[in-house]
Amino acid sequence: MLTLKHMLHPAIDGIAHNTSRYCVHIERLFNQNVRRKQLQTEKVVKFMPQVSITWMTQVSLA
């Protein structure tokens, strides 16, 4: 079990890193759009918890 956990850790670190990078990217795009025009926020609001839940699931599996 320890070996499996050690094998999973780099993968989970990668997922966490990519997720946070992706969230920052979405945030930047969102902020740019808000400056230009009022955007439908519920799309982003619905999407973001999904990313968080996915990330939390991956971490709890470690």
DSSP file (Angstrom, degrees, kcal/mol; ACC not computed):
  #  RESIDUE AA STRUCTURE BP1 BP2  ACC     N-H-->O    O-->H-N    N-H-->O    O-->H-N    TCO  KAPPA ALPHA  PHI   PSI    X-CA   Y-CA   Z-CA
    1    1 A M     >        0   0    0      0, 0.0     4,-2.3     0, 0.0     5,-0.2   0.000 360.0 360.0 360.0 -39.2    0.0    0.0    0.0
    2    2 A L  H  >  +     0   0    0      1,-0.2     4,-2.5     2,-0.2     5,-0.2   0.906 360.0  51.3 -61.2 -41.8    2.9    2.4    0.8
    3    3 A T  H  > S+     0   0    0      2,-0.2     4,-2.1     1,-0.2    -1,-0.2   0.904 109.7  49.6 -64.3 -40.3    4.4    1.8   -2.6
    4    4 A L  H  > S+     0   0    0      2,-0.2     4,-2.2     1,-0.2    -1,-0.2   0.915 110.9  50.3 -62.6 -42.9    1.1    2.6   -4.4
    5    5 A K  H  X S+     0   0    0     -4,-2.3     4,-1.9     1,-0.2    -2,-0.2   0.910 110.5  49.2 -61.9 -42.5    0.8    5.8   -2.3
    6    6 A H  H  < S+     0   0    0     -4,-2.5    -1,-0.2     1,-0.2    -2,-0.2   0.856 111.5  49.5 -65.4 -35.1    4.3    6.8   -3.2
    7    7 A M  H  X S+     0   0    0     -4,-2.1     4,-0.7    -5,-0.2    -1,-0.2   0.867 112.0  48.8 -69.9 -36.2    3.5    6.2   -6.9
    8    8 A L  H  X S+     0   0    0     -4,-2.2     4,-2.5     1,-0.2     5,-0.2   0.823  95.0  74.2 -73.7 -32.4    0.3    8.2   -6.7
    9    9 A H  H  X S+     0   0    0     -4,-1.9     4,-2.8     1,-0.2     5,-0.2   0.895  95.0  47.3 -54.0 -50.1    1.8   11.3   -5.0
   10   10 A P  H  > S+     0   0    0      0, 0.0     4,-2.2     0, 0.0    -1,-0.2   0.900 113.5  50.5 -58.7 -38.5    3.7   12.7   -8.0
   11   11 A A  H  X S+     0   0    0     -4,-0.7     4,-2.3    -3,-0.2    -2,-0.2   0.914 112.1  46.3 -63.9 -42.9    0.6   12.2  -10.1
   12   12 A I  H  X S+     0   0    0     -4,-2.5     4,-2.9     2,-0.2     5,-0.2   0.884 110.3  52.9 -69.7 -38.6   -1.6   14.0   -7.5
   13   13 A D  H  X S+     0   0    0     -4,-2.8     4,-2.6    -5,-0.2    -1,-0.2   0.915 110.1  49.9 -59.5 -41.9    0.9   16.8   -7.2
   14   14 A G  H  X S+     0   0    0     -4,-2.2     4,-2.7    -5,-0.2    -2,-0.2   0.913 111.1  47.9 -61.9 -44.3    0.8   17.2  -10.9
   15   15 A I  H  X S+     0   0    0     -4,-2.3     4,-2.8     2,-0.2    -2,-0.2   0.930 112.9  48.4 -62.7 -46.0   -3.0   17.3  -10.9
   16   16 A A  H  X S+     0   0    0     -4,-2.9     4,-2.4     2,-0.2     5,-0.2   0.919 113.1  48.0 -60.6 -44.4   -3.0   19.9   -8.1
   17   17 A H  H  X S+     0   0    0     -4,-2.6     4,-2.2     1,-0.2    -2,-0.2   0.935 114.5  45.0 -62.8 -48.0   -0.5   22.0   -9.9
   18   18 A N  H  X S+     0   0    0     -4,-2.7     4,-2.5     2,-0.2    -2,-0.2   0.882 112.3  52.6 -64.5 -39.3   -2.4   21.9  -13.2
   19   19 A T  H  X S+     0   0    0     -4,-2.8     4,-2.6    -5,-0.2    -2,-0.2   0.936 110.9  45.9 -63.0 -47.1   -5.7   22.6  -11.5
   20   20 A S  H  X S+     0   0    0     -4,-2.4     4,-2.2     1,-0.2    -1,-0.2   0.892 113.9  49.3 -65.0 -38.0   -4.4   25.7   -9.7
   21   21 A R  H  X S+     0   0    0     -4,-2.2     4,-2.1    -5,-0.2    -1,-0.2   0.907 111.9  48.9 -64.6 -41.0   -2.8   26.9  -13.0
   22   22 A Y  H  X S+     0   0    0     -4,-2.5     4,-2.5     2,-0.2    -2,-0.2   0.899 110.0  51.1 -64.5 -43.1   -6.0   26.3  -14.8
   23   23 A C  H  X S+     0   0    0     -4,-2.6     4,-2.6     2,-0.2    -1,-0.2   0.903 109.8  49.8 -62.1 -42.6   -8.0   28.1  -12.1
   24   24 A V  H  X S+     0   0    0     -4,-2.2     4,-2.4     2,-0.2    -1,-0.2   0.910 110.9  50.5 -62.0 -42.3   -5.7   31.1  -12.4
   25   25 A H  H  X S+     0   0    0     -4,-2.1     4,-2.3     2,-0.2    -2,-0.2   0.922 111.5  47.0 -61.8 -45.8   -6.1   31.1  -16.1
   26   26 A I  H  X S+     0   0    0     -4,-2.5     4,-2.9     1,-0.2    -2,-0.2   0.902 110.8  53.1 -61.7 -42.2   -9.9   31.0  -15.9
   27   27 A E  H  X S+     0   0    0     -4,-2.6     4,-2.8     2,-0.2    -2,-0.2   0.913 109.2  48.8 -61.2 -43.9   -9.8   33.8  -13.3
   28   28 A R  H  X S+     0   0    0     -4,-2.4     4,-2.4     2,-0.2    -2,-0.2   0.940 113.4  46.1 -60.9 -48.6   -7.7   36.0  -15.7
   29   29 A L  H  X S+     0   0    0     -4,-2.3     4,-2.3     1,-0.2    -2,-0.2   0.909 113.2  50.6 -59.7 -43.0  -10.0   35.4  -18.6
   30   30 A F  H  X S+     0   0    0     -4,-2.9     4,-2.3     1,-0.2    -2,-0.2   0.927 110.4  48.4 -61.7 -47.1  -13.0   36.1  -16.3
   31   31 A N  H  X S+     0   0    0     -4,-2.8     4,-1.9     1,-0.2    -1,-0.2   0.886 110.8  51.5 -62.2 -40.3  -11.5   39.4  -15.1
   32   32 A Q  H  X S+     0   0    0     -4,-2.4     4,-1.6     1,-0.2    -1,-0.2   0.924 111.5  47.3 -61.2 -45.4  -10.7   40.5  -18.6
   33   33 A N  H  X S+     0   0    0     -4,-2.3     4,-3.1     1,-0.2    -2,-0.2   0.876 108.5  54.3 -65.0 -38.6  -14.3   39.7  -19.7
   34   34 A V  H  < S+     0   0    0     -4,-2.3    -1,-0.2     1,-0.2    -2,-0.2   0.894 106.6  52.2 -64.2 -39.6  -15.8   41.6  -16.7
   35   35 A R  H  < S+     0   0    0     -4,-1.9    -1,-0.2     1,-0.2    -2,-0.2   0.903 115.4  41.4 -62.1 -40.8  -13.8   44.7  -17.6
   36   36 A R  H  < S-     0   0    0     -4,-1.6     2,-0.3     1,-0.3    -2,-0.2   0.935 132.5 -19.1 -73.8 -47.7  -15.1   44.6  -21.2
   37   37 A K  S  < S-     0   0    0     -4,-3.1     2,-0.5    -5,-0.1    -1,-0.3  -0.977  77.4 -81.3-155.4 162.4  -18.7   43.7  -20.5
   38   38 A Q        -     0   0    0     -2,-0.3     2,-0.3    -3,-0.1    -4,-0.1  -0.606  51.8-157.1 -73.0 124.8  -21.0   42.2  -17.8
   39   39 A L        -     0   0    0     -2,-0.5     2,-1.0    -9,-0.1     3,-0.1  -0.689  27.7 -99.6-104.5 153.7  -20.6   38.4  -18.1
   40   40 A Q    >>  -     0   0    0     -2,-0.3     3,-0.8     1,-0.2     4,-0.5  -0.620  39.1-169.7 -72.4 104.1  -23.0   35.7  -17.0
   41   41 A T  H >> S+     0   0    0     -2,-1.0     4,-2.6     1,-0.2     3,-0.6   0.785  71.3  75.4 -70.9 -27.5  -21.3   34.8  -13.8
   42   42 A E  H 3> S+     0   0    0      1,-0.2     4,-2.5     2,-0.2    -1,-0.2   0.808  89.0  60.5 -60.0 -28.1  -23.3   31.6  -13.0
   43   43 A K  H <> S+     0   0    0     -3,-0.8     4,-1.6     2,-0.2    -1,-0.2   0.945 111.3  38.9 -60.9 -47.8  -21.4   29.7  -15.7
   44   44 A V  H <X S+     0   0    0     -3,-0.6     4,-2.8    -4,-0.5    -2,-0.2   0.910 114.9  53.6 -68.9 -42.8  -18.1   30.3  -13.9
   45   45 A V  H  < S+     0   0    0     -4,-2.6    -2,-0.2     1,-0.2    -1,-0.2   0.881 111.1  46.3 -60.5 -39.1  -19.7   29.8  -10.4
   46   46 A K  H  X S+     0   0    0     -4,-2.5     4,-0.6    -5,-0.2    -1,-0.2   0.857 115.6  46.9 -70.1 -35.1  -21.1   26.4  -11.6
   47   47 A F  H  X S+     0   0    0     -4,-1.6     4,-1.4    -5,-0.2     3,-0.5   0.912 102.7  60.6 -75.6 -43.5  -17.8   25.4  -13.1
   48   48 A M  H  X S+     0   0    0     -4,-2.8     4,-2.2     1,-0.2     3,-0.3   0.887 100.9  51.0 -59.1 -47.1  -15.4   26.3  -10.2
   49   49 A P  H  > S+     0   0    0      0, 0.0     4,-3.0     0, 0.0    -1,-0.2   0.868 106.0  58.8 -58.7 -32.7  -16.9   24.0   -7.5
   50   50 A Q  H  X S+     0   0    0     -4,-0.6     4,-2.2    -3,-0.5    -2,-0.2   0.913 106.6  46.5 -61.2 -43.2  -16.7   21.1   -9.9
   51   51 A V  H  X S+     0   0    0     -4,-1.4     4,-2.6    -3,-0.3    -1,-0.2   0.929 113.2  49.5 -63.5 -46.4  -12.9   21.7  -10.2
   52   52 A S  H  X S+     0   0    0     -4,-2.2     4,-2.8     1,-0.2    -2,-0.2   0.915 111.3  48.4 -60.1 -44.9  -12.5   22.0   -6.4
   53   53 A I  H  X S+     0   0    0     -4,-3.0     4,-2.4     2,-0.2    -1,-0.2   0.911 111.8  49.8 -63.1 -43.1  -14.5   18.8   -5.8
   54   54 A T  H  X S+     0   0    0     -4,-2.2     4,-2.1    -5,-0.2    -2,-0.2   0.929 113.1  46.7 -60.4 -46.1  -12.4   16.9   -8.4
   55   55 A W  H  X S+     0   0    0     -4,-2.6     4,-2.3     1,-0.2    -2,-0.2   0.919 111.9  50.1 -63.8 -45.1   -9.2   18.1   -6.8
   56   56 A M  H  X S+     0   0    0     -4,-2.8     4,-2.7     1,-0.2    -1,-0.2   0.886 109.4  52.1 -61.4 -40.0  -10.4   17.2   -3.3
   57   57 A T  H  X S+     0   0    0     -4,-2.4     4,-1.2     1,-0.2    -1,-0.2   0.920 109.8  48.9 -62.1 -44.4  -11.4   13.7   -4.5
   58   58 A Q  H  X S+     0   0    0     -4,-2.1     4,-0.5     1,-0.2     3,-0.2   0.910 113.4  46.8 -62.5 -42.9   -7.9   13.2   -6.0
   59   59 A V  H >< S+     0   0    0     -4,-2.3     3,-1.4     1,-0.2    -2,-0.2   0.912 109.2  53.1 -67.6 -42.8   -6.2   14.4   -2.8
   60   60 A S  H 3< S+     0   0    0     -4,-2.7    -1,-0.2     1,-0.3    -2,-0.2   0.751 102.3  60.6 -66.9 -22.3   -8.4   12.3   -0.5
   61   61 A L  H 3<        0   0    0     -4,-1.2    -1,-0.3     1,-0.2    -2,-0.2   0.688 360.0 360.0 -74.4 -18.5   -7.5    9.2   -2.5
   62   62 A A    <<        0   0    0     -3,-1.4    -1,-0.2    -4,-0.5    -2,-0.1   0.490 360.0 360.0 -68.0 360.0   -3.8    9.7   -1.7
